[in-house]
Amino acid sequence: MRPVCLAVPGKVVQLWERDGTLMADVDFGGVRKQVCLQYLPEVVVGDYVIVHVGFAIQHLDEKSALETLAAFQELGLLEEEFADPFADGGGAQDLPPPRTTTEEMGS
């Protein structure tokens, strides 16, 4: 069963601003994602943070972060959290078929 909400620790590897918002590339055990740092503006490259729905919400020490990442990896949660549902064709069957212009117009 997939968790409804998962906060994942990751290591900040790059910082930048996008439209005045502090952003980072964060490495989650080999998977990199863009993360908003507005809640933690003091973060620097090399820090570990806990990320929830694309936002860094808390600092975390390296030992705790690595232990948590190892546990998530062992449980298969990282693959589940970061997997592309369309990579193997899965997930696409759950989408409704595309609508044509005439269907949208009610003809």
Beta strands, then each sheet from edge to edge (+ up, - down):
strand 1: 8-18
strand 2: 21-28
strand 3: 31-36
strand 4: 48-52
strand 5: 55-60
sheet 1: 3+ 2- 1+ 4- 5+
end
